[in-house]
Amino acid sequence: MSEIIRLEGVHKSFGEGPGAVHAVEDVTLTIDRGEIFGVIGYSGAGKSTLVRLINGLETVTSGRLVVDGAEISAMREKQLRGVRPEIGMIFQQFNLFPSKTVAENVAYPLRVAGWDKARREARVAELLSFVGLADKARARPTQLSGGQKQRVGIARALASEPKILLADEATSALDPETTRDILGLLRCVNAELGITIVVITHEMDVVKYLCRRVAVMERGRVVELGEVYDVFSRPRQEVTRRFVGTSLRDRPSPEVLTRLADTHPGTLVTVGIQEETGSSARLMRTLGEHQVDGAIVYGGITEIGERPFGSLTLALTGEDGAIRQALADLSTYTTVQEYPELKELQR
């Protein structure tokens, strides 16, 4: 798969001297043509600045940035105007013109680009049908729900037939059900139109559902980069572990652990469920081989890219030696977290 975006040692600073703000620092990564790539980070991590560098709305301070063969970092504003139609963008707050109809909002970039009326109208009708709003062409944005507004935003971003779509916190203002609908539409944009999508977000659920690869940003730097499943299952950085924790919620908090220790006899352990681990049936089979009983008392398993991931917390009962050997066997093919501090509470 060929690349469509390349960043090599890209740096972006605002201001000069000791007071300069380094929004993006030494970022090197590639994004493949036709993939859905995620960039995740908390507020101030530099992810929105990064996306503005890609479409040329901000200039690179140093480093090299190439988009579809064009070296954006070396272009002047006049040259960038010829590149930007190739890069569509959707926003958190939709950025629609309230005084224009839905059709007029979608047609706006085509009008600016000089498309004739007949061609504009045909393209707008095609796009509104694609996003499921053919019956809303004459409506005003104030008459639409949040999800419908974002569908208009997507249609407008697709108007000039871009090769790349940048989605900057595109679902942050939406409820969970509407978010899933919009993410489904973005999947269709990618699969049916072949458009490369770069998703900027602070929500790991968005990355988990939509993206193939993800870059985790903190303080302007990419601190973790890889396949979404690998980043979920083996996070190396604390910031990544926090993101994964907010998405999965499969591990009990200290307060929940204390309550579980009060209500369930036995040894409490949390065992990872991953693709290489196999199903939970393998876990139970291992326990059975050592004559150890395991009651599931907490946990959750989800799918990331159609591959299982999560954890189960169990209360194990049996002979102490058998439990130790069972845990040793489990640790050969999955992660096992024990809670020795709970033993004191159970005495």
PESUL-V392033 format. One record per pair of residues at least 6 apart in sequence whose ideal C-beta (glycine too) atoms are under 8 Angstrom apart, sorted by the first residue. I is the first residue (numbers start at 1). J is the second residue. D is the distance in whole Angstrom. If there is no record, write none. Layout:
i=<I/I>
j=<J/J>
d=<D/D>
This chain:
i=<1/1/1/1/2/2/3/3/3/3/4/4/4/4/4/4/4/4/4/5/5/5/5/5/5/5/5/5/5/6/6/6/6/6/6/7/7/7/7/7/7/7/7/8/8/8/8/9/9/9/9/9/9/10/10/10/10/10/10/10/10/10/10/10/10/11/11/11/11/11/11/11/11/11/12/12/12/12/12/12/12/12/12/12/12/12/13/13/13/13/13/14/14/14/15/22/23/23/23/24/24/24/24/24/25/25/25/25/26/26/27/27/27/27/27/28/29/29/29/31/31/31/32/33/33/34/34/34/34/35/35/35/35/36/36/36/36/36/36/36/36/36/37/37/37/37/37/37/37/37/37/38/38/38/38/38/38/38/38/38/38/38/39/39/39/39/39/39/39/39/39/39/40/40/40/40/40/40/40/40/40/40/40/41/41/41/41/41/41/42/42/42/43/44/45/45/45/45/46/46/46/46/47/47/47/48/48/48/49/49/50/50/51/51/51/51/51/52/53/53/53/53/54/54/54/54/54/54/54/55/55/55/55/56/56/56/56/56/56/59/60/60/63/64/64/64/65/65/65/66/66/67/67/67/67/68/68/68/70/72/72/75/85/85/85/85/86/86/86/86/87/87/87/87/87/88/88/88/88/88/88/88/88/88/89/89/89/89/89/90/90/90/90/90/90/90/90/90/91/91/91/91/92/92/92/92/92/93/94/94/94/94/94/94/94/95/96/96/96/96/96/96/97/97/97/97/98/98/98/99/100/100/100/101/101/101/101/102/102/102/102/102/102/102/102/102/102/103/103/103/103/105/105/105/106/106/106/106/106/106/106/107/107/107/107/107/108/108/109/109/109/110/110/110/110/110/110/111/113/115/123/124/124/124/125/125/127/127/127/128/128/128/128/130/130/130/131/131/131/131/131/132/132/133/133/133/133/136/136/136/136/141/141/144/145/146/146/146/146/147/147/147/147/150/150/150/150/150/151/151/153/154/154/154/154/154/157/158/158/158/158/162/163/163/164/164/164/164/165/165/165/165/165/165/166/166/166/167/167/167/167/167/167/168/169/169/169/170/170/170/170/171/171/171/171/171/171/171/172/172/172/174/179/180/183/183/183/186/186/186/187/189/189/190/190/197/199/199/199/199/201/203/204/204/204/204/205/207/207/208/208/208/208/208/211/212/212/212/213/213/213/213/214/214/214/214/215/215/215/216/216/216/216/216/216/216/216/216/217/218/218/223/223/223/224/224/224/224/224/224/225/227/228/228/229/229/229/229/229/231/231/232/232/232/232/232/233/233/233/233/235/235/235/245/248/248/248/248/248/249/250/250/250/250/250/250/251/251/251/251/251/251/252/252/252/252/256/257/257/257/258/258/260/260/260/260/260/261/261/261/261/261/262/264/264/264/265/265/265/266/266/266/266/266/267/267/267/267/267/267/268/268/268/268/268/268/268/269/269/269/269/269/269/269/269/270/270/270/270/270/270/270/270/270/271/271/271/271/271/271/271/271/271/271/272/272/272/272/272/273/273/273/273/273/273/273/273/273/273/274/274/274/274/275/275/275/276/276/277/277/277/278/279/280/280/282/283/283/283/283/284/286/286/286/287/287/287/287/289/289/290/290/290/290/290/290/291/291/291/292/292/292/292/292/292/293/293/293/294/294/294/295/295/295/296/296/296/297/297/297/298/298/299/299/299/299/300/300/301/301/301/301/301/302/302/302/303/311/316/316/316/318/327/327/330>
j=<32/33/34/35/32/33/30/31/32/33/31/32/33/34/67/68/163/164/196/30/31/54/65/66/67/68/164/196/198/29/30/31/64/65/66/27/28/29/30/53/63/64/65/28/63/64/65/26/27/28/62/63/64/24/26/27/28/50/53/60/62/63/64/65/73/22/24/25/26/27/60/61/62/63/22/23/24/46/49/50/53/58/59/60/61/220/20/21/22/23/61/20/21/23/21/220/46/49/220/46/49/50/53/220/46/219/220/221/63/221/50/63/220/221/222/222/215/222/225/37/196/198/196/163/196/190/194/195/196/196/197/212/213/186/187/190/196/197/199/210/211/212/196/197/198/199/211/212/213/214/215/198/199/201/206/207/210/211/213/214/215/228/47/50/51/198/199/200/201/214/215/217/47/201/202/203/204/207/214/215/216/217/243/47/202/216/217/218/239/202/218/239/202/219/217/218/219/220/217/219/220/221/200/201/217/168/169/200/58/220/200/217/89/166/168/198/200/58/59/60/65/72/65/67/72/87/164/166/198/84/87/89/166/72/75/80/83/84/87/73/72/73/73/71/73/74/71/72/73/72/73/83/86/87/164/86/163/164/83/80/83/83/109/113/160/162/160/162/163/164/162/163/164/165/166/157/158/159/160/162/164/165/166/195/157/165/166/167/168/150/153/154/157/165/166/167/168/170/153/168/169/170/168/169/170/172/173/173/141/146/149/150/152/153/173/153/105/141/149/152/153/156/104/105/108/141/140/141/142/140/108/140/141/137/138/139/140/128/133/136/137/138/139/140/141/144/152/124/128/137/138/141/152/156/124/127/128/152/155/156/159/120/121/123/124/159/156/159/156/159/160/119/120/123/124/159/160/120/160/123/159/137/155/159/134/137/155/158/159/134/136/137/155/155/158/188/151/152/154/155/185/151/185/148/151/152/155/143/144/148/152/149/152/152/178/173/174/175/178/174/178/181/182/170/171/174/178/182/182/185/170/165/182/185/186/189/165/165/189/193/195/195/195/196/195/196/197/198/186/189/195/196/197/198/197/198/200/186/197/198/199/200/201/200/200/201/202/182/186/199/201/178/179/182/183/201/203/206/201/202/203/182/206/209/206/209/210/197/199/210/210/195/197/196/197/210/206/207/210/211/207/247/243/244/246/247/247/214/228/228/232/247/302/304/228/227/228/305/225/226/227/228/225/226/228/231/222/224/225/222/223/224/225/231/237/239/240/243/223/237/239/237/239/240/231/235/236/237/239/240/231/305/304/305/275/304/305/307/309/240/244/244/247/248/304/309/272/274/275/309/241/243/244/251/300/302/309/310/311/300/299/300/301/302/310/311/270/298/299/311/313/337/260/270/298/313/298/268/339/342/342/345/268/297/298/313/315/268/339/342/345/346/345/295/297/315/315/317/346/293/295/315/316/317/315/316/317/323/338/343/297/313/314/315/316/339/342/313/314/316/327/336/337/338/339/298/299/311/312/313/314/336/337/339/283/311/312/313/314/330/334/335/336/337/310/311/334/335/336/279/280/283/301/308/309/310/311/312/334/307/308/309/334/307/308/309/333/334/283/333/334/333/308/301/312/333/294/312/330/334/294/326/329/330/293/294/316/326/326/329/318/322/323/325/326/329/318/319/322/316/317/318/322/323/326/316/317/318/314/315/316/314/315/317/312/313/314/313/314/315/312/313/310/311/312/313/310/311/308/309/310/311/312/308/309/310/309/335/323/326/327/326/336/338/336>
d=<4/6/7/7/7/5/4/7/6/7/6/7/4/8/7/5/7/7/5/7/4/6/8/7/5/8/7/7/7/8/5/8/8/7/5/5/6/5/8/8/7/7/5/5/6/4/8/5/8/6/7/4/7/6/7/5/7/8/7/6/8/4/7/6/7/7/6/6/6/8/7/5/5/5/8/5/4/8/6/8/6/6/8/6/5/8/5/7/5/7/5/7/4/6/6/5/5/4/6/5/5/5/7/5/8/8/4/5/8/7/7/8/8/7/5/8/6/6/6/5/7/6/8/8/6/7/6/8/6/6/8/5/7/7/8/5/8/5/7/6/5/6/8/7/5/7/6/7/5/7/8/8/5/7/7/4/7/4/7/4/7/7/5/6/7/7/7/5/7/7/5/6/7/6/6/8/7/6/6/7/6/7/6/5/7/7/4/6/8/6/8/7/7/8/4/5/7/7/5/7/4/8/5/8/5/6/8/6/6/8/8/7/8/5/5/7/5/4/8/6/6/7/7/6/7/7/8/6/7/6/5/6/6/5/7/4/6/6/8/8/7/4/7/7/5/8/7/5/4/7/8/7/8/7/7/6/6/7/5/7/7/7/7/6/4/7/8/5/5/7/6/8/5/8/6/3/6/8/7/4/7/5/7/8/6/7/5/8/7/7/5/6/5/7/7/5/7/5/7/6/8/7/7/4/7/5/5/6/7/8/4/6/7/5/8/7/5/4/6/6/7/8/7/6/7/7/7/5/6/8/7/8/8/7/5/7/6/7/6/5/6/7/5/8/7/7/5/5/7/4/7/7/6/6/5/6/7/7/5/5/6/5/8/8/5/7/7/8/6/5/5/8/5/6/8/5/7/7/6/7/6/7/8/8/7/8/4/6/6/5/7/6/6/7/8/8/4/7/6/5/6/6/8/6/5/7/7/8/7/7/8/6/7/7/7/6/5/8/6/6/4/6/6/6/8/7/8/5/7/7/8/8/8/6/7/7/6/7/7/7/8/7/7/6/7/5/8/7/8/6/5/7/5/7/8/5/7/7/6/7/5/7/8/5/6/6/7/7/8/7/8/8/4/5/7/8/7/6/7/7/7/6/7/7/7/5/5/6/8/6/7/5/7/8/5/8/6/7/6/6/6/8/4/6/6/4/5/5/6/6/7/6/7/5/5/7/7/7/7/6/6/6/7/7/5/6/5/7/5/7/5/4/7/7/7/6/5/7/7/7/5/5/6/7/6/7/6/5/8/5/8/8/6/6/7/5/5/5/7/6/8/6/8/8/6/6/8/5/8/6/5/8/5/7/6/7/8/6/8/7/5/4/7/8/5/5/6/8/8/6/7/8/6/7/5/6/7/7/6/6/8/7/6/5/7/7/7/6/8/4/5/6/7/7/5/4/7/6/8/8/7/4/5/4/7/4/8/6/8/8/7/6/7/6/8/5/6/7/6/6/7/6/6/5/7/8/8/5/7/5/8/8/4/8/6/6/6/8/7/6/6/7/6/8/8/5/5/4/8/8/6/7/5/6/7/5/6/6/7/8/7/6/7/4/6/7/7/8/7/6/4/8/7/7/6/8/8/7/7/8/6/6/5/6/7/5/7/5/8/8/7/5/8/5/4/7/6/7/6/5/7/4/5/6/5/7/5/6/4/7/5/6/5/8/5/7/6/6/7/5/8/4/6/5/4/5/5/7/6/7/4/8/7/8/6/6/7/8/5/7/8/8/6/7/5>
